[in-house]
Amino acid sequence: MKGQSKKEDLFLLDDKKDNHPSVYSTWPKFAIIPLELLRDNTISPTARLVYALYHSYCSQKSMSKESSTFVSQQRLANDLGKSRSFATNASGELVRNGWISVIRRGQGKSNIVVLHYKKSQTIGKAEQKRIQKEVEGRL
């Protein structure tokens, strides 16, 4: 019936005539990875999954510029159902291949991980400081 939604509905768009609330969605959230990474057969499937997990924790979801997060290796390990060293090894593979950069925050704090949308991108010191301030502002 018009104006009513069912649990099975995936989304409901605003219809001003029927006074529906603004756009809402029951779709699940998604994480994305660049096609170049998805198709890079030199990167393990685990490392590709870790990249997607990192992306799921980013507040800036755009791939038009670097996205960053400060999720811990332990949190990634829990998400993967594996050990911390397993997550750390996969992250190291992404660093070595230029898919992520790591900015150290200090002992007892999780590092800032910057995701790159192109292989072998780097970030300079000024950009690191800008990202660090941005992340610290989210805390």
N, CA, C and O atoms as CSV, one atom per row, in Angstrom:
chain,resi,resn,atom,element,x,y,z
A,1,MET,N,N,0.826,-1.167,0.000
A,1,MET,CA,C,0.000,0.000,0.000
A,1,MET,C,C,0.884,1.249,0.000
A,1,MET,O,O,1.920,1.270,0.664
A,2,LYS,N,N,0.496,2.263,-0.719
A,2,LYS,CA,C,1.287,3.487,-0.817
A,2,LYS,C,C,1.399,4.158,0.550
A,2,LYS,O,O,0.424,4.257,1.296
A,3,GLY,N,N,2.633,4.623,0.863
A,3,GLY,CA,C,2.851,5.324,2.114
A,3,GLY,C,C,3.254,4.421,3.269
A,3,GLY,O,O,3.610,4.907,4.342
A,4,GLN,N,N,3.202,3.110,3.058
A,4,GLN,CA,C,3.603,2.182,4.111
A,4,GLN,C,C,4.825,1.416,3.642
A,4,GLN,O,O,4.949,1.087,2.462
A,5,SER,N,N,5.737,1.131,4.580
A,5,SER,CA,C,6.915,0.347,4.216
A,5,SER,C,C,6.885,-0.958,4.981
A,5,SER,O,O,6.310,-1.040,6.066
A,6,LYS,N,N,7.498,-1.962,4.421
A,6,LYS,CA,C,7.581,-3.274,5.045
A,6,LYS,C,C,9.011,-3.512,5.461
A,6,LYS,O,O,9.924,-2.844,4.976
A,7,LYS,N,N,9.215,-4.465,6.362
A,7,LYS,CA,C,10.565,-4.794,6.809
A,7,LYS,C,C,11.440,-5.212,5.643
A,7,LYS,O,O,12.642,-4.951,5.641
A,8,GLU,N,N,10.844,-5.861,4.649
A,8,GLU,CA,C,11.656,-6.329,3.533
A,8,GLU,C,C,12.093,-5.220,2.583
A,8,GLU,O,O,12.961,-5.440,1.738
A,9,ASP,N,N,11.509,-4.042,2.707
A,9,ASP,CA,C,11.920,-2.927,1.848
A,9,ASP,C,C,13.389,-2.613,2.072
A,9,ASP,O,O,13.844,-2.552,3.215
A,10,LEU,N,N,14.127,-2.416,1.005
A,10,LEU,CA,C,15.538,-2.073,1.131
A,10,LEU,C,C,15.721,-0.599,1.409
A,10,LEU,O,O,16.620,-0.228,2.163
A,11,PHE,N,N,14.917,0.235,0.837
A,11,PHE,CA,C,15.038,1.663,1.084
A,11,PHE,C,C,13.717,2.337,0.781
A,11,PHE,O,O,12.867,1.791,0.076
A,12,LEU,N,N,13.561,3.511,1.316
A,12,LEU,CA,C,12.375,4.311,1.086
A,12,LEU,C,C,12.831,5.718,0.772
A,12,LEU,O,O,13.528,6.337,1.577
A,13,LEU,N,N,12.459,6.224,-0.358
A,13,LEU,CA,C,12.841,7.579,-0.733
A,13,LEU,C,C,11.801,8.563,-0.239
A,13,LEU,O,O,10.623,8.229,-0.104
A,14,ASP,N,N,12.244,9.765,0.025
A,14,ASP,CA,C,11.365,10.822,0.508
A,14,ASP,C,C,10.277,11.107,-0.519
A,14,ASP,O,O,10.557,11.313,-1.700
A,15,ASP,N,N,9.083,11.114,-0.071
A,15,ASP,CA,C,7.957,11.454,-0.924
A,15,ASP,C,C,7.178,12.544,-0.194
A,15,ASP,O,O,6.382,12.247,0.697
A,16,LYS,N,N,7.399,13.784,-0.562
A,16,LYS,CA,C,6.816,14.922,0.146
A,16,LYS,C,C,5.285,14.841,0.197
A,16,LYS,O,O,4.674,15.305,1.160
A,17,LYS,N,N,4.667,14.255,-0.832
A,17,LYS,CA,C,3.210,14.168,-0.864
A,17,LYS,C,C,2.676,13.304,0.279
A,17,LYS,O,O,1.600,13.568,0.816
A,18,ASP,N,N,3.432,12.276,0.642
A,18,ASP,CA,C,2.962,11.358,1.678
A,18,ASP,C,C,3.580,11.645,3.042
A,18,ASP,O,O,3.391,10.875,3.984
A,19,ASN,N,N,4.329,12.766,3.155
A,19,ASN,CA,C,4.966,13.161,4.415
A,19,ASN,C,C,5.871,12.080,5.005
A,19,ASN,O,O,5.921,11.896,6.221
A,20,HIS,N,N,6.568,11.382,4.149
A,20,HIS,CA,C,7.543,10.407,4.631
A,20,HIS,C,C,8.735,11.150,5.221
A,20,HIS,O,O,8.997,12.292,4.845
A,21,PRO,N,N,9.461,10.517,6.139
A,21,PRO,CA,C,10.702,11.136,6.610
A,21,PRO,C,C,11.694,11.200,5.454
A,21,PRO,O,O,11.497,10.558,4.422
A,22,SER,N,N,12.745,11.968,5.628
A,22,SER,CA,C,13.740,12.076,4.571
A,22,SER,C,C,14.348,10.714,4.277
A,22,SER,O,O,14.077,9.737,4.975
A,23,VAL,N,N,15.166,10.659,3.243
A,23,VAL,CA,C,15.730,9.405,2.767
A,23,VAL,C,C,16.363,8.613,3.907
A,23,VAL,O,O,17.161,9.155,4.672
A,24,TYR,N,N,16.023,7.375,4.020
A,24,TYR,CA,C,16.704,6.492,4.956
A,24,TYR,C,C,16.937,5.169,4.278
A,24,TYR,O,O,16.321,4.862,3.257
A,25,SER,N,N,17.810,4.402,4.838
A,25,SER,CA,C,18.180,3.155,4.197
A,25,SER,C,C,18.434,2.083,5.235
A,25,SER,O,O,18.995,2.347,6.299
A,26,THR,N,N,18.023,0.896,4.921
A,26,THR,CA,C,18.362,-0.248,5.758
A,26,THR,C,C,19.426,-1.095,5.068
A,26,THR,O,O,19.706,-2.220,5.483
A,27,TRP,N,N,20.015,-0.539,4.010
A,27,TRP,CA,C,21.100,-1.245,3.337
A,27,TRP,C,C,22.273,-1.366,4.290
A,27,TRP,O,O,22.485,-0.484,5.122
A,28,PRO,N,N,23.032,-2.432,4.185
A,28,PRO,CA,C,24.231,-2.540,5.027
A,28,PRO,C,C,25.299,-1.570,4.538
A,28,PRO,O,O,25.264,-1.110,3.397
A,29,LYS,N,N,26.231,-1.272,5.402
A,29,LYS,CA,C,27.351,-0.410,5.017
A,29,LYS,C,C,28.338,-1.232,4.184
A,29,LYS,O,O,28.419,-2.452,4.330
A,30,PHE,N,N,29.080,-0.559,3.319
A,30,PHE,CA,C,30.030,-1.216,2.439
A,30,PHE,C,C,31.428,-0.658,2.656
A,30,PHE,O,O,31.597,0.485,3.081
A,31,ALA,N,N,32.417,-1.473,2.362
A,31,ALA,CA,C,33.808,-1.035,2.300
A,31,ALA,C,C,34.260,-1.284,0.871
A,31,ALA,O,O,33.824,-2.240,0.228
A,32,ILE,N,N,35.141,-0.415,0.377
A,32,ILE,CA,C,35.582,-0.554,-1.012
A,32,ILE,C,C,37.100,-0.667,-1.075
A,32,ILE,O,O,37.821,-0.240,-0.173
A,33,ILE,N,N,37.549,-1.250,-2.158
A,33,ILE,CA,C,38.981,-1.262,-2.439
A,33,ILE,C,C,39.170,-0.898,-3.908
A,33,ILE,O,O,38.309,-1.191,-4.738
A,34,PRO,N,N,40.289,-0.261,-4.231
A,34,PRO,CA,C,40.532,0.103,-5.634
A,34,PRO,C,C,40.614,-1.147,-6.521
A,34,PRO,O,O,41.133,-2.180,-6.097
A,35,LEU,N,N,40.106,-1.049,-7.736
A,35,LEU,CA,C,40.172,-2.174,-8.670
A,35,LEU,C,C,41.607,-2.622,-8.923
A,35,LEU,O,O,41.877,-3.814,-9.070
A,36,GLU,N,N,42.526,-1.658,-8.972
A,36,GLU,CA,C,43.935,-2.001,-9.188
A,36,GLU,C,C,44.422,-2.943,-8.085
A,36,GLU,O,O,45.153,-3.894,-8.363
A,37,LEU,N,N,44.024,-2.688,-6.844
A,37,LEU,CA,C,44.398,-3.569,-5.738
A,37,LEU,C,C,43.656,-4.894,-5.822
A,37,LEU,O,O,44.248,-5.953,-5.613
A,38,LEU,N,N,42.388,-4.844,-6.122
A,38,LEU,CA,C,41.589,-6.067,-6.238
A,38,LEU,C,C,42.180,-7.028,-7.262
A,38,LEU,O,O,42.149,-8.245,-7.074
A,39,ARG,N,N,42.719,-6.473,-8.347
A,39,ARG,CA,C,43.258,-7.298,-9.437
A,39,ARG,C,C,44.764,-7.543,-9.335
A,39,ARG,O,O,45.337,-8.215,-10.192
A,40,ASP,N,N,45.406,-7.009,-8.306
A,40,ASP,CA,C,46.860,-7.159,-8.135
A,40,ASP,C,C,47.165,-8.538,-7.567
A,40,ASP,O,O,47.014,-8.775,-6.368
A,41,ASN,N,N,47.599,-9.450,-8.446
A,41,ASN,CA,C,47.835,-10.832,-7.999
A,41,ASN,C,C,49.127,-10.990,-7.201
A,41,ASN,O,O,49.449,-12.097,-6.770
A,42,THR,N,N,49.867,-9.912,-7.000
A,42,THR,CA,C,51.056,-9.984,-6.139
A,42,THR,C,C,50.687,-9.719,-4.675
A,42,THR,O,O,51.515,-9.900,-3.783
A,43,ILE,N,N,49.449,-9.292,-4.431
A,43,ILE,CA,C,48.965,-9.014,-3.080
A,43,ILE,C,C,48.079,-10.178,-2.643
A,43,ILE,O,O,47.211,-10.625,-3.393
A,44,SER,N,N,48.304,-10.657,-1.435
A,44,SER,CA,C,47.526,-11.790,-0.934
A,44,SER,C,C,46.060,-11.404,-0.737
A,44,SER,O,O,45.755,-10.238,-0.487
A,45,PRO,N,N,45.162,-12.366,-0.848
A,45,PRO,CA,C,43.747,-12.089,-0.576
A,45,PRO,C,C,43.528,-11.539,0.839
A,45,PRO,O,O,42.646,-10.707,1.056
A,46,THR,N,N,44.323,-12.002,1.787
A,46,THR,CA,C,44.202,-11.509,3.161
A,46,THR,C,C,44.522,-10.017,3.235
A,46,THR,O,O,43.814,-9.261,3.900
A,47,ALA,N,N,45.580,-9.598,2.559
A,47,ALA,CA,C,45.951,-8.179,2.565
A,47,ALA,C,C,44.865,-7.340,1.903
A,47,ALA,O,O,44.588,-6.228,2.351
A,48,ARG,N,N,44.251,-7.852,0.853
A,48,ARG,CA,C,43.151,-7.128,0.208
A,48,ARG,C,C,41.974,-6.977,1.167
A,48,ARG,O,O,41.341,-5.922,1.222
A,49,LEU,N,N,41.688,-8.028,1.915
A,49,LEU,CA,C,40.612,-7.978,2.903
A,49,LEU,C,C,40.944,-6.977,4.011
A,49,LEU,O,O,40.072,-6.231,4.458
A,50,VAL,N,N,42.193,-6.960,4.448
A,50,VAL,CA,C,42.609,-6.019,5.487
A,50,VAL,C,C,42.447,-4.579,4.992
A,50,VAL,O,O,42.022,-3.710,5.753
A,51,TYR,N,N,42.781,-4.320,3.723
A,51,TYR,CA,C,42.572,-2.982,3.153
A,51,TYR,C,C,41.087,-2.608,3.251
A,51,TYR,O,O,40.750,-1.499,3.665
A,52,ALA,N,N,40.209,-3.530,2.871
A,52,ALA,CA,C,38.767,-3.265,2.939
A,52,ALA,C,C,38.327,-3.020,4.383
A,52,ALA,O,O,37.484,-2.158,4.633
A,53,LEU,N,N,38.888,-3.766,5.332
A,53,LEU,CA,C,38.564,-3.544,6.743
A,53,LEU,C,C,39.028,-2.163,7.197
A,53,LEU,O,O,38.297,-1.450,7.884
A,54,TYR,N,N,40.252,-1.791,6.808
A,54,TYR,CA,C,40.723,-0.442,7.134
A,54,TYR,C,C,39.736,0.593,6.598
A,54,TYR,O,O,39.353,1.529,7.300
A,55,HIS,N,N,39.334,0.407,5.343
A,55,HIS,CA,C,38.428,1.364,4.723
A,55,HIS,C,C,37.103,1.438,5.477
A,55,HIS,O,O,36.505,2.509,5.575
A,56,SER,N,N,36.646,0.318,6.005
A,56,SER,CA,C,35.378,0.317,6.738
A,56,SER,C,C,35.445,1.165,8.002
A,56,SER,O,O,34.410,1.611,8.498
A,57,TYR,N,N,36.643,1.393,8.529
A,57,TYR,CA,C,36.811,2.211,9.728
A,57,TYR,C,C,37.137,3.673,9.423
A,57,TYR,O,O,37.231,4.483,10.346
A,58,CYS,N,N,37.308,4.020,8.168
A,58,CYS,CA,C,37.632,5.399,7.801
A,58,CYS,C,C,36.400,6.287,7.912
A,58,CYS,O,O,35.293,5.863,7.580
A,59,SER,N,N,36.590,7.514,8.376
A,59,SER,CA,C,35.462,8.449,8.420
A,59,SER,C,C,35.278,9.107,7.057
A,59,SER,O,O,34.151,9.430,6.679
A,60,GLN,N,N,36.359,9.311,6.315
A,60,GLN,CA,C,36.326,9.871,4.962
A,60,GLN,C,C,36.309,8.689,4.004
A,60,GLN,O,O,37.336,8.036,3.821
A,61,LYS,N,N,35.163,8.398,3.386
A,61,LYS,CA,C,35.013,7.208,2.558
A,61,LYS,C,C,35.367,7.426,1.090
A,61,LYS,O,O,35.341,6.479,0.304
A,62,SER,N,N,35.692,8.633,0.717
A,62,SER,CA,C,35.998,8.938,-0.673
A,62,SER,C,C,37.318,8.304,-1.089
A,62,SER,O,O,38.251,8.220,-0.290
A,63,MET,N,N,37.395,7.870,-2.305
A,63,MET,CA,C,38.657,7.366,-2.831
A,63,MET,C,C,39.294,8.414,-3.741
A,63,MET,O,O,40.234,8.110,-4.475
A,64,SER,N,N,38.786,9.645,-3.694
A,64,SER,CA,C,39.386,10.701,-4.497
A,64,SER,C,C,40.556,11.347,-3.766
A,64,SER,O,O,41.343,12.077,-4.369
A,65,LYS,N,N,40.669,11.084,-2.480
A,65,LYS,CA,C,41.825,11.523,-1.722
A,65,LYS,C,C,42.086,10.472,-0.658
A,65,LYS,O,O,41.268,9.575,-0.451
A,66,GLU,N,N,43.218,10.579,0.014
A,66,GLU,CA,C,43.556,9.583,1.011
A,66,GLU,C,C,42.529,9.546,2.130
A,66,GLU,O,O,42.061,10.584,2.596
A,67,SER,N,N,42.192,8.355,2.546
A,67,SER,CA,C,41.334,8.138,3.693
A,67,SER,C,C,42.235,7.665,4.822
A,67,SER,O,O,43.253,7.019,4.572
A,68,SER,N,N,41.876,7.977,6.055
A,68,SER,CA,C,42.713,7.543,7.170
A,68,SER,C,C,41.869,7.003,8.310
A,68,SER,O,O,40.698,7.355,8.460
A,69,THR,N,N,42.481,6.147,9.108
A,69,THR,CA,C,41.841,5.569,10.274
A,69,THR,C,C,42.901,5.304,11.327
A,69,THR,O,O,44.096,5.336,11.032
A,70,PHE,N,N,42.477,5.046,12.531
A,70,PHE,CA,C,43.424,4.709,13.592
A,70,PHE,C,C,42.984,3.438,14.312
A,70,PHE,O,O,43.179,3.291,15.519
A,71,VAL,N,N,42.391,2.529,13.556
A,71,VAL,CA,C,41.962,1.246,14.121
A,71,VAL,C,C,43.201,0.432,14.526
A,71,VAL,O,O,44.217,0.456,13.832
A,72,SER,N,N,43.112,-0.272,15.627
A,72,SER,CA,C,44.258,-1.040,16.122
A,72,SER,C,C,44.407,-2.367,15.388
A,72,SER,O,O,43.459,-2.883,14.797
A,73,GLN,N,N,45.618,-2.902,15.441
A,73,GLN,CA,C,45.883,-4.213,14.841
A,73,GLN,C,C,45.057,-5.291,15.551
A,73,GLN,O,O,44.615,-6.254,14.926
A,74,GLN,N,N,44.855,-5.121,16.854
A,74,GLN,CA,C,44.061,-6.096,17.607
A,74,GLN,C,C,42.608,-6.106,17.127
A,74,GLN,O,O,41.992,-7.166,17.017
A,75,ARG,N,N,42.072,-4.931,16.846
A,75,ARG,CA,C,40.695,-4.841,16.342
A,75,ARG,C,C,40.579,-5.534,14.986
A,75,ARG,O,O,39.618,-6.262,14.737
A,76,LEU,N,N,41.569,-5.305,14.102
A,76,LEU,CA,C,41.578,-5.981,12.796
A,76,LEU,C,C,41.647,-7.486,12.985
A,76,LEU,O,O,40.936,-8.239,12.319
A,77,ALA,N,N,42.514,-7.922,13.905
A,77,ALA,CA,C,42.661,-9.359,14.178
A,77,ALA,C,C,41.332,-9.950,14.641
A,77,ALA,O,O,40.942,-11.033,14.206
A,78,ASN,N,N,40.646,-9.236,15.518
A,78,ASN,CA,C,39.339,-9.713,15.988
A,78,ASN,C,C,38.349,-9.817,14.835
A,78,ASN,O,O,37.602,-10.791,14.739
A,79,ASP,N,N,38.342,-8.798,13.948
A,79,ASP,CA,C,37.449,-8.821,12.782
A,79,ASP,C,C,37.752,-10.000,11.864
A,79,ASP,O,O,36.847,-10.595,11.279
A,80,LEU,N,N,39.039,-10.328,11.744
A,80,LEU,CA,C,39.467,-11.431,10.875
A,80,LEU,C,C,39.317,-12.794,11.543
A,80,LEU,O,O,39.319,-13.829,10.876
A,81,GLY,N,N,39.187,-12.781,12.869
A,81,GLY,CA,C,39.153,-14.045,13.603
A,81,GLY,C,C,40.523,-14.697,13.646
A,81,GLY,O,O,40.635,-15.921,13.723
A,82,LYS,N,N,41.559,-13.882,13.595
A,82,LYS,CA,C,42.949,-14.367,13.560
A,82,LYS,C,C,43.755,-13.680,14.649
A,82,LYS,O,O,43.222,-12.895,15.434
A,83,SER,N,N,45.041,-13.984,14.686
A,83,SER,CA,C,45.924,-13.381,15.688
A,83,SER,C,C,46.336,-11.967,15.271
A,83,SER,O,O,46.188,-11.567,14.116
A,84,ARG,N,N,46.852,-11.234,16.241
A,84,ARG,CA,C,47.341,-9.867,15.988
A,84,ARG,C,C,48.495,-9.891,14.988
A,84,ARG,O,O,48.583,-9.025,14.118
A,85,SER,N,N,49.378,-10.882,15.111
A,85,SER,CA,C,50.513,-10.961,14.185
A,85,SER,C,C,50.042,-11.237,12.754
A,85,SER,O,O,50.673,-10.784,11.800
A,86,PHE,N,N,48.953,-11.965,12.602
A,86,PHE,CA,C,48.382,-12.230,11.283
A,86,PHE,C,C,47.945,-10.914,10.636
A,86,PHE,O,O,48.237,-10.664,9.466
A,87,ALA,N,N,47.237,-10.070,11.409
A,87,ALA,CA,C,46.786,-8.766,10.903
A,87,ALA,C,C,47.981,-7.858,10.620
A,87,ALA,O,O,47.996,-7.132,9.626
A,88,THR,N,N,48.980,-7.904,11.501
A,88,THR,CA,C,50.177,-7.072,11.330
A,88,THR,C,C,50.936,-7.458,10.062
A,88,THR,O,O,51.417,-6.587,9.337
A,89,ASN,N,N,51.043,-8.748,9.794
A,89,ASN,CA,C,51.730,-9.213,8.578
A,89,ASN,C,C,51.004,-8.751,7.322
A,89,ASN,O,O,51.644,-8.324,6.361
A,90,ALA,N,N,49.686,-8.830,7.316
A,90,ALA,CA,C,48.912,-8.387,6.153
A,90,ALA,C,C,49.051,-6.874,5.967
A,90,ALA,O,O,49.159,-6.388,4.841
A,91,SER,N,N,49.046,-6.139,7.079
A,91,SER,CA,C,49.242,-4.683,7.000
A,91,SER,C,C,50.629,-4.357,6.460
A,91,SER,O,O,50.786,-3.446,5.647
A,92,GLY,N,N,51.633,-5.103,6.911
A,92,GLY,CA,C,53.000,-4.908,6.424
A,92,GLY,C,C,53.109,-5.128,4.925
A,92,GLY,O,O,53.840,-4.414,4.238
A,93,GLU,N,N,52.387,-6.112,4.423
A,93,GLU,CA,C,52.369,-6.367,2.973
A,93,GLU,C,C,51.804,-5.161,2.228
A,93,GLU,O,O,52.320,-4.786,1.175
A,94,LEU,N,N,50.756,-4.558,2.762
A,94,LEU,CA,C,50.167,-3.372,2.137
A,94,LEU,C,C,51.122,-2.187,2.181
A,94,LEU,O,O,51.192,-1.414,1.224
A,95,VAL,N,N,51.858,-2.033,3.278
A,95,VAL,CA,C,52.853,-0.953,3.389
A,95,VAL,C,C,53.967,-1.170,2.369
A,95,VAL,O,O,54.315,-0.252,1.627
A,96,ARG,N,N,54.520,-2.363,2.328
A,96,ARG,CA,C,55.632,-2.664,1.410
A,96,ARG,C,C,55.261,-2.445,-0.045
A,96,ARG,O,O,56.115,-2.098,-0.861
A,97,ASN,N,N,53.999,-2.645,-0.375
A,97,ASN,CA,C,53.553,-2.496,-1.757
A,97,ASN,C,C,52.925,-1.139,-2.046
A,97,ASN,O,O,52.395,-0.923,-3.136
A,98,GLY,N,N,52.979,-0.223,-1.082
A,98,GLY,CA,C,52.542,1.148,-1.317
A,98,GLY,C,C,51.044,1.383,-1.297
A,98,GLY,O,O,50.581,2.395,-1.823
A,99,TRP,N,N,50.273,0.484,-0.708
A,99,TRP,CA,C,48.834,0.677,-0.652
A,99,TRP,C,C,48.384,1.435,0.594
A,99,TRP,O,O,47.312,2.041,0.603
A,100,ILE,N,N,49.198,1.401,1.640
A,100,ILE,CA,C,48.904,2.175,2.838
A,100,ILE,C,C,50.196,2.796,3.361
A,100,ILE,O,O,51.291,2.307,3.084
A,101,SER,N,N,50.055,3.868,4.111
A,101,SER,CA,C,51.168,4.468,4.855
A,101,SER,C,C,50.770,4.456,6.319
A,101,SER,O,O,49.587,4.532,6.649
A,102,VAL,N,N,51.765,4.359,7.199
A,102,VAL,CA,C,51.503,4.325,8.629
A,102,VAL,C,C,52.177,5.523,9.286
A,102,VAL,O,O,53.360,5.783,9.067
A,103,ILE,N,N,51.417,6.238,10.086
A,103,ILE,CA,C,51.936,7.364,10.857
A,103,ILE,C,C,51.897,6.940,12.320
A,103,ILE,O,O,50.829,6.656,12.864
A,104,ARG,N,N,53.058,6.899,12.947
A,104,ARG,CA,C,53.139,6.469,14.344
A,104,ARG,C,C,52.613,7.574,15.254
A,104,ARG,O,O,52.921,8.751,15.067
A,105,ARG,N,N,51.806,7.171,16.253
A,105,ARG,CA,C,51.245,8.146,17.198
A,105,ARG,C,C,51.905,8.069,18.561
A,105,ARG,O,O,51.699,8.957,19.388
A,106,GLY,N,N,52.669,7.062,18.813
A,106,GLY,CA,C,53.327,6.948,20.114
A,106,GLY,C,C,52.917,5.684,20.847
A,106,GLY,O,O,51.938,5.024,20.499
A,107,GLN,N,N,53.687,5.369,21.862
A,107,GLN,CA,C,53.464,4.145,22.617
A,107,GLN,C,C,52.087,4.154,23.288
A,107,GLN,O,O,51.669,5.150,23.879
A,108,GLY,N,N,51.408,3.030,23.180
A,108,GLY,CA,C,50.096,2.883,23.790
A,108,GLY,C,C,48.949,3.429,22.958
A,108,GLY,O,O,47.792,3.341,23.369
A,109,LYS,N,N,49.250,3.991,21.796
A,109,LYS,CA,C,48.220,4.531,20.913
A,109,LYS,C,C,48.263,3.769,19.595
A,109,LYS,O,O,49.330,3.356,19.139
A,110,SER,N,N,47.106,3.588,18.995
A,110,SER,CA,C,47.092,2.939,17.686
A,110,SER,C,C,47.657,3.911,16.646
A,110,SER,O,O,47.501,5.127,16.759
A,111,ASN,N,N,48.310,3.350,15.642
A,111,ASN,CA,C,48.880,4.158,14.566
A,111,ASN,C,C,47.788,4.675,13.642
A,111,ASN,O,O,46.695,4.114,13.574
A,112,ILE,N,N,48.097,5.736,12.944
A,112,ILE,CA,C,47.193,6.233,11.908
A,112,ILE,C,C,47.560,5.519,10.612
A,112,ILE,O,O,48.727,5.492,10.220
A,113,VAL,N,N,46.579,4.953,9.963
A,113,VAL,CA,C,46.798,4.264,8.697
A,113,VAL,C,C,46.146,5.086,7.599
A,113,VAL,O,O,44.953,5.383,7.655
A,114,VAL,N,N,46.935,5.451,6.603
A,114,VAL,CA,C,46.454,6.227,5.465
A,114,VAL,C,C,46.326,5.282,4.284
A,114,VAL,O,O,47.300,4.651,3.873
A,115,LEU,N,N,45.120,5.187,3.743
A,115,LEU,CA,C,44.872,4.319,2.591
A,115,LEU,C,C,45.104,5.100,1.308
A,115,LEU,O,O,44.654,6.238,1.174
A,116,HIS,N,N,45.806,4.487,0.369
A,116,HIS,CA,C,46.051,5.117,-0.930
A,116,HIS,C,C,45.149,4.463,-1.964
A,116,HIS,O,O,44.905,3.258,-1.909
A,117,TYR,N,N,44.667,5.241,-2.884
A,117,TYR,CA,C,43.809,4.693,-3.928
A,117,TYR,C,C,44.590,4.320,-5.179
A,117,TYR,O,O,44.024,3.790,-6.135
A,118,LYS,N,N,45.899,4.598,-5.171
A,118,LYS,CA,C,46.790,4.163,-6.248
A,118,LYS,C,C,48.016,3.534,-5.607
A,118,LYS,O,O,48.461,3.963,-4.542
A,119,LYS,N,N,48.555,2.522,-6.255
A,119,LYS,CA,C,49.718,1.816,-5.718
A,119,LYS,C,C,50.936,2.731,-5.650
A,119,LYS,O,O,51.141,3.586,-6.511
A,120,SER,N,N,51.718,2.536,-4.630
A,120,SER,CA,C,52.996,3.214,-4.425
A,120,SER,C,C,52.873,4.712,-4.223
A,120,SER,O,O,53.800,5.453,-4.550
A,121,GLN,N,N,51.758,5.173,-3.695
A,121,GLN,CA,C,51.654,6.581,-3.337
A,121,GLN,C,C,52.393,6.793,-2.020
A,121,GLN,O,O,52.533,5.865,-1.223
A,122,THR,N,N,52.847,7.971,-1.805
A,122,THR,CA,C,53.501,8.305,-0.539
A,122,THR,C,C,52.918,9.615,-0.023
A,122,THR,O,O,52.260,10.354,-0.755
A,123,ILE,N,N,53.171,9.880,1.234
A,123,ILE,CA,C,52.746,11.153,1.814
A,123,ILE,C,C,53.952,11.810,2.464
A,123,ILE,O,O,54.757,11.147,3.117
A,124,GLY,N,N,54.068,13.103,2.281
A,124,GLY,CA,C,55.183,13.851,2.847
A,124,GLY,C,C,54.949,14.182,4.312
A,124,GLY,O,O,53.875,13.925,4.857
A,125,LYS,N,N,55.962,14.752,4.940
A,125,LYS,CA,C,55.903,15.113,6.363
A,125,LYS,C,C,54.777,16.110,6.649
A,125,LYS,O,O,54.062,15.967,7.641
A,126,ALA,N,N,54.618,17.115,5.787
A,126,ALA,CA,C,53.566,18.117,6.004
A,126,ALA,C,C,52.185,17.458,5.945
A,126,ALA,O,O,51.308,17.764,6.753
A,127,GLU,N,N,52.003,16.555,4.986
A,127,GLU,CA,C,50.728,15.841,4.854
A,127,GLU,C,C,50.495,14.932,6.058
A,127,GLU,O,O,49.367,14.809,6.537
A,128,GLN,N,N,51.566,14.292,6.550
A,128,GLN,CA,C,51.447,13.452,7.746
A,128,GLN,C,C,50.951,14.264,8.932
A,128,GLN,O,O,50.067,13.827,9.669
A,129,LYS,N,N,51.525,15.448,9.112
A,129,LYS,CA,C,51.125,16.309,10.229
A,129,LYS,C,C,49.671,16.754,10.086
A,129,LYS,O,O,48.930,16.789,11.069
A,130,ARG,N,N,49.264,17.093,8.861
A,130,ARG,CA,C,47.879,17.512,8.620
A,130,ARG,C,C,46.914,16.378,8.963
A,130,ARG,O,O,45.891,16.595,9.612
A,131,ILE,N,N,47.250,15.173,8.521
A,131,ILE,CA,C,46.400,14.005,8.784
A,131,ILE,C,C,46.354,13.712,10.282
A,131,ILE,O,O,45.298,13.401,10.834
A,132,GLN,N,N,47.512,13.815,10.928
A,132,GLN,CA,C,47.573,13.547,12.365
A,132,GLN,C,C,46.678,14.526,13.141
A,132,GLN,O,O,45.965,14.120,14.059
A,133,LYS,N,N,46.719,15.806,12.773
A,133,LYS,CA,C,45.856,16.801,13.428
A,133,LYS,C,C,44.391,16.489,13.180
A,133,LYS,O,O,43.561,16.596,14.082
A,134,GLU,N,N,44.081,16.103,11.950
A,134,GLU,CA,C,42.706,15.765,11.588
A,134,GLU,C,C,42.196,14.584,12.412
A,134,GLU,O,O,41.073,14.606,12.916
A,135,VAL,N,N,43.033,13.555,12.543
A,135,VAL,CA,C,42.643,12.365,13.301
A,135,VAL,C,C,42.508,12.698,14.785
A,135,VAL,O,O,41.555,12.272,15.437
A,136,GLU,N,N,43.454,13.454,15.312
A,136,GLU,CA,C,43.395,13.831,16.727
A,136,GLU,C,C,42.130,14.649,17.000
A,136,GLU,O,O,41.572,14.586,18.096
A,137,GLY,N,N,41.683,15.410,16.013
A,137,GLY,CA,C,40.453,16.186,16.158
A,137,GLY,C,C,39.204,15.316,16.230
A,137,GLY,O,O,38.178,15.743,16.759
A,138,ARG,N,N,39.287,14.089,15.696
A,138,ARG,CA,C,38.149,13.165,15.743
A,138,ARG,C,C,38.020,12.492,17.094
A,138,ARG,O,O,36.959,11.960,17.421
A,139,LEU,N,N,39.081,12.505,17.885
A,139,LEU,CA,C,39.065,11.775,19.160
A,139,LEU,C,C,38.278,12.478,20.225
A,139,LEU,O,O,38.178,11.981,21.347
